[in-house]
Amino acid sequence: MTDVAGAKPADLAGPGIGTYEEVERVLPDDYRSLLTPRETQRAIFGARRHIEDGLCRKLGLEMVQVPLIVDAESGVNDMLDRDGSRTPVSFRIANDNGVHPIDAQIVQAATKWKRVALRQLGMGPGVGLCTDMRAVRKDYFLDHDHSAYVDQWDWERTITAEDRTLETVRRIWSVLRGAQSYLEQEFPALVDERYPGLPEEITFIHAEDLLARYPDLPRKQRETALLQEVPAVFIIGIGWTLDDGYPHELRAADYDDWVTPTTTADGQTRHGLNGDILVWNPVTRRRHELSSMGVRVDAASLRQQLELTGQLDWLDLPYHRGIVDGTLPLSIGGGIGQSRTLMLLLHKAHLGEVSVTVWPQVLKDMCAARGIHVLE
């Protein structure tokens, strides 16, 4: 029987796998890549172009440059989780023999930077940016779909107060389905009855309703159970404390809005204007997260969330002051995992088949024993 009291707190952050014994159980024993390594490379770049063009067309975005390194004092780097368990790679740039040094960080995500960029680029309501973002997340456990090297389509669009909705999710879903169709046309070997395609529609569900549906399961098990019934979902309201006393997952307090109240069709109150896109991966036979996104905090929700997390001192940072004084625009945005998406669309068993990064030898040996070609 599941130890609910113990499992739920432990399930609030992180990938959900914590040992290589678990990874060994996850990696399929009957795997065979549908594409050769060279075909895989061609498919990767074709799909990336298709998705970038689709996102720009459907969401009104323009491709722009994005930083890999930011000034630590700017406050624009992302902490990912409010508990501080995932910290950025930090280093000092000596510069001018130490006379004018810079304390720098490698970005973990470009979430907050993008909102500043909207203002710098003069992008008004309905217009936005998309980036080919690269980051380092050194505190991940490296398994089949988590790596220290992160690549995302990080996007952001300026909105008005009336546009603070999640309708954009459906447009993103149509882009991903379009990429699937493109790949199957260009690489017919990807059409395989063992691996059903993405459904036409994505299902929306609030984290509170998901909890009510599976009250005895911790978060990732709830997601897994739901994905057995509907293969693609957008879970809303991640960060708000639910009826069981825990949030669905910990979220940083200074980008997505997870406190704003909303009303369901039957009059129930829910909270949050953010969420995650998750799908069922038929190769790994597991839940598979593709995107985290949401309406960004305004002055009121930023202050409320920082108060809830005990981080009101952050209001003194330049980025946070910009939200409070209105110099930064209202926006919606998110990150779509590039390698995660390609792993899914190309029916791969491991992230290392579509992304070149570092892996521990124990994991490389497991993959080699199963015919999984990890790029090095």
C-alpha positions in Angstrom: 0.0 0.0 0.0 1.3 3.5 -0.9 2.6 5.6 2.0 0.7 8.7 1.0 2.0 10.9 3.8 5.6 10.1 3.0 5.3 9.9 -0.8 3.5 13.2 -1.5 6.2 15.6 0.0 8.9 13.6 -1.8 7.1 13.9 -5.1 7.0 17.7 -5.2 10.1 18.3 -7.2 12.6 16.4 -9.4 12.2 13.9 -12.2 10.7 11.1 -10.1 13.5 8.6 -10.6 16.4 8.6 -8.1 18.4 5.4 -8.6 19.9 3.6 -11.6 18.1 0.4 -10.4 14.9 2.3 -11.2 16.3 3.5 -14.6 17.2 -0.1 -15.5 13.6 -1.1 -15.0 12.4 1.9 -17.1 14.6 1.3 -20.2 12.8 -1.1 -22.6 14.3 -4.5 -23.3 12.6 -4.8 -26.7 13.7 -1.5 -28.2 14.9 -1.0 -31.8 15.4 2.5 -33.3 13.1 3.1 -36.3 15.8 5.4 -37.8 19.5 5.1 -38.3 21.8 7.5 -36.5 22.3 9.5 -39.7 18.5 9.6 -40.5 17.9 10.6 -36.9 20.1 13.7 -37.4 18.3 14.7 -40.5 14.9 14.2 -38.8 16.1 16.3 -35.8 16.9 19.3 -37.9 13.9 19.0 -40.1 11.6 18.8 -37.1 13.2 21.7 -35.4 12.8 24.0 -38.4 9.1 22.9 -38.8 8.3 23.5 -35.1 10.1 26.9 -34.9 8.3 28.1 -38.1 5.0 26.7 -36.7 5.3 28.4 -33.3 6.2 31.7 -34.9 3.2 31.5 -37.3 0.6 30.2 -34.9 1.6 32.4 -31.9 2.8 35.5 -33.6 6.4 35.1 -32.6 9.8 36.1 -34.0 13.1 34.2 -33.5 15.6 36.1 -31.4 18.9 35.6 -29.7 18.9 34.4 -26.0 21.7 34.5 -23.4 23.6 31.6 -22.1 25.2 33.7 -19.3 23.5 36.3 -17.1 24.7 38.7 -14.4 23.9 37.1 -11.0 22.7 40.5 -9.6 20.1 41.0 -12.3 17.7 38.5 -10.8 16.7 37.2 -14.2 17.9 33.6 -13.8 15.4 31.0 -12.9 15.5 29.0 -9.7 13.1 26.4 -11.1 11.7 25.4 -7.7 10.8 27.6 -4.8 12.6 25.3 -2.3 16.0 26.3 -3.7 17.1 22.8 -4.4 18.3 23.5 -7.9 20.9 26.2 -8.1 22.6 27.6 -11.2 26.2 27.2 -12.2 27.9 30.3 -10.9 31.4 31.7 -11.7 33.3 35.0 -11.5 34.6 36.7 -14.7 37.8 38.3 -13.5 37.8 41.0 -16.2 40.4 43.8 -16.2 42.6 41.9 -13.8 39.8 41.8 -11.2 39.2 45.6 -11.3 35.8 45.2 -12.9 34.7 41.6 -12.3 31.3 40.2 -13.0 29.5 37.5 -10.9 27.9 35.4 -13.6 25.5 32.5 -13.9 24.7 30.0 -16.6 21.0 30.2 -17.2 18.7 27.4 -16.0 15.9 28.8 -18.2 15.2 32.1 -19.9 11.7 32.6 -18.4 12.3 36.0 -16.7 14.8 37.2 -19.3 12.2 36.9 -22.1 9.8 39.3 -20.4 12.6 41.9 -20.2 13.4 41.2 -23.9 9.8 41.9 -24.9 10.2 45.5 -23.6 13.6 45.9 -25.1 12.4 44.8 -28.5 9.3 46.9 -28.4 6.9 44.0 -28.8 3.3 45.1 -28.1 0.2 43.0 -27.4 -0.2 40.0 -29.7 3.5 39.9 -30.6 6.2 37.8 -29.1 9.6 36.1 -29.3 10.8 32.5 -29.6 14.4 31.4 -28.7 16.6 28.4 -29.3 17.5 28.3 -25.6 20.4 26.3 -24.1 20.9 25.9 -20.4 22.6 23.8 -17.7 20.8 22.3 -14.8 23.5 20.6 -12.7 21.2 19.3 -10.0 19.1 16.9 -12.0 19.4 13.1 -11.6 20.4 11.9 -15.1 18.1 9.3 -16.3 16.3 8.4 -19.6 14.7 11.8 -20.1 16.6 14.2 -17.8 20.0 15.6 -18.6 22.2 18.4 -17.3 22.1 20.0 -20.7 18.8 21.6 -21.5 17.5 22.8 -24.9 14.1 24.4 -25.2 12.0 26.5 -27.5 11.5 29.3 -24.9 8.8 31.7 -26.1 7.0 34.7 -24.7 4.2 36.9 -26.0 3.0 40.3 -24.8 -0.7 40.3 -23.8 -3.3 42.6 -22.3 -5.1 42.0 -19.0 -8.1 40.6 -20.9 -5.8 38.0 -22.6 -4.8 36.3 -19.4 -6.1 32.9 -20.6 -4.6 29.5 -21.6 -6.1 29.3 -25.1 -2.5 29.3 -26.5 -2.1 25.7 -25.4 -4.3 24.5 -28.3 -2.2 26.4 -30.8 1.0 24.8 -29.5 -0.6 21.4 -29.6 -1.5 21.9 -33.3 2.1 22.8 -34.0 3.3 19.6 -32.4 0.8 17.5 -34.3 1.9 19.2 -37.5 5.5 18.3 -36.8 4.4 14.6 -36.3 2.7 14.6 -39.7 5.7 16.2 -41.3 8.1 13.6 -39.9 5.9 10.7 -40.8 5.8 12.0 -44.4 9.5 12.5 -44.6 10.4 9.3 -42.7 7.8 6.6 -43.3 9.6 4.2 -41.0 8.2 6.3 -38.1 4.7 5.1 -38.8 4.5 2.1 -36.5 1.4 0.5 -35.0 3.2 0.0 -31.7 3.4 3.8 -31.3 0.1 5.6 -31.7 0.2 9.2 -32.9 -0.6 12.3 -30.9 -4.4 12.7 -30.4 -6.2 15.4 -32.2 -7.2 17.2 -29.0 -5.4 17.8 -25.8 -7.4 17.4 -22.5 -7.5 20.1 -19.9 -7.7 19.3 -16.2 -7.0 21.3 -13.1 -4.6 19.8 -10.5 -7.4 20.0 -7.9 -9.7 17.9 -10.0 -6.8 15.5 -10.8 -6.3 15.1 -7.0 -10.0 14.5 -6.5 -9.8 11.8 -9.2 -6.9 9.9 -7.6 -6.8 11.1 -3.9 -4.6 8.3 -2.7 -1.8 8.7 -5.2 1.2 11.0 -5.2 1.6 13.5 -7.9 3.5 11.6 -10.6 1.4 8.5 -10.1 -1.7 10.6 -10.5 -0.4 11.9 -13.8 0.5 8.4 -14.9 -2.9 7.1 -14.0 -4.6 9.9 -16.0 -2.4 9.3 -19.0 -3.5 5.7 -19.2 -7.0 7.1 -19.9 -6.2 10.2 -22.0 -2.8 10.2 -23.8 -2.3 14.0 -23.8 -3.2 16.4 -21.0 -2.6 20.0 -19.8 -2.6 20.1 -16.0 -3.6 23.6 -14.7 -2.8 25.3 -11.5 0.6 23.9 -10.6 2.0 25.6 -7.5 -1.2 26.3 -5.6 -1.7 24.3 -2.4 -4.4 21.7 -3.0 -7.0 20.2 -0.7 -4.6 17.6 0.6 -2.3 20.3 1.8 0.4 20.0 -0.9 0.8 21.8 -4.3 0.8 19.5 -7.3 4.4 20.5 -7.7 6.6 23.3 -6.4 6.9 26.2 -8.7 9.0 29.4 -8.4 7.0 32.4 -7.2 8.2 35.0 -9.7 7.1 33.9 -13.1 4.0 31.8 -13.6 0.8 32.9 -11.9 -0.5 30.1 -9.8 -2.6 32.1 -7.3 -5.2 33.9 -9.4 -8.7 32.5 -8.7 -10.8 31.1 -11.6 -14.3 29.7 -11.7 -15.3 26.4 -13.3 -18.4 25.9 -15.3 -20.2 24.5 -12.3 -19.2 27.4 -10.1 -16.2 25.9 -8.2 -13.2 28.1 -7.4 -9.8 27.0 -8.7 -6.5 28.8 -8.7 -3.7 29.3 -11.3 -3.2 30.3 -14.9 -0.3 28.0 -15.6 0.3 24.3 -16.3 2.2 21.5 -18.0 1.7 19.6 -21.2 2.2 15.8 -20.6 1.7 12.9 -22.9 2.0 9.1 -22.7 5.2 7.8 -24.2 4.5 4.4 -25.8 8.3 3.6 -26.1 9.2 4.1 -22.4 5.7 3.4 -21.3 5.8 6.3 -19.0 4.5 9.9 -18.5 6.4 12.3 -20.6 6.5 16.1 -20.0 6.9 18.3 -23.0 6.2 21.8 -21.8 5.7 24.0 -18.8 4.0 27.3 -19.4 1.6 29.9 -18.2 0.3 33.4 -17.8 3.0 35.4 -16.0 2.6 37.1 -12.7 1.3 40.7 -12.6 2.1 43.0 -9.7 -0.7 41.7 -7.5 0.0 37.9 -8.0 3.8 38.4 -7.8 3.5 40.1 -4.4 1.0 37.4 -3.2 3.2 34.5 -4.3 6.4 36.0 -2.8 4.5 36.5 0.4 3.4 32.9 0.4 6.9 31.6 -0.2 8.6 34.1 2.2 10.6 35.8 -0.5 9.3 39.4 -0.4 12.9 40.7 -0.3 13.0 39.7 -4.0 10.9 42.8 -4.7 14.1 44.8 -4.5 15.6 43.1 -7.5 15.4 45.0 -10.9 13.3 42.3 -12.6 10.7 42.2 -9.8 10.6 46.0 -9.6 9.8 46.1 -13.3 6.7 44.0 -12.8 5.5 46.0 -9.8 6.0 49.4 -11.4 4.5 48.2 -14.8 7.6 48.8 -16.9 7.6 45.1 -17.8 4.7 44.1 -20.0 2.0 41.5 -19.1 2.9 38.3 -20.9 2.3 34.6 -21.4 5.1 32.2 -22.1 6.7 28.8 -21.7 9.4 26.4 -22.6 9.0 23.4 -24.9 11.7 20.8 -24.4 13.4 20.3 -27.8 15.1 17.0 -27.0 12.0 15.8 -25.1 9.8 16.5 -28.1 12.1 15.0 -30.6 12.6 11.9 -28.4 8.8 11.5 -28.4 8.2 12.2 -32.1 11.1 10.0 -33.3 10.1 7.2 -30.9 13.4 7.1 -29.1 14.0 5.3 -25.8 16.6 7.8 -24.4 17.2 11.5 -24.5 20.8 10.8 -25.5 19.7 9.5 -28.9 18.7 13.1 -29.9 21.0 15.2 -27.7 24.8 15.2 -27.2 25.7 15.7 -23.5 27.4 13.9 -20.6 26.0 10.7 -19.1 27.4 8.5 -16.3 29.1 5.3 -17.5 26.5 3.2 -15.6 23.8 4.7 -17.8 25.7 4.4 -21.0 26.3 0.7 -20.3 22.6 0.1 -19.7 21.8 1.7 -23.0 24.4 -0.2 -24.9 23.1 -3.5 -23.5 19.7 -2.6 -24.9 20.8 -1.4 -28.4 20.1 2.3 -27.5 22.6 4.5 -29.4 23.6 7.3 -27.1 25.4 10.2 -28.9 28.8 11.2 -27.6 
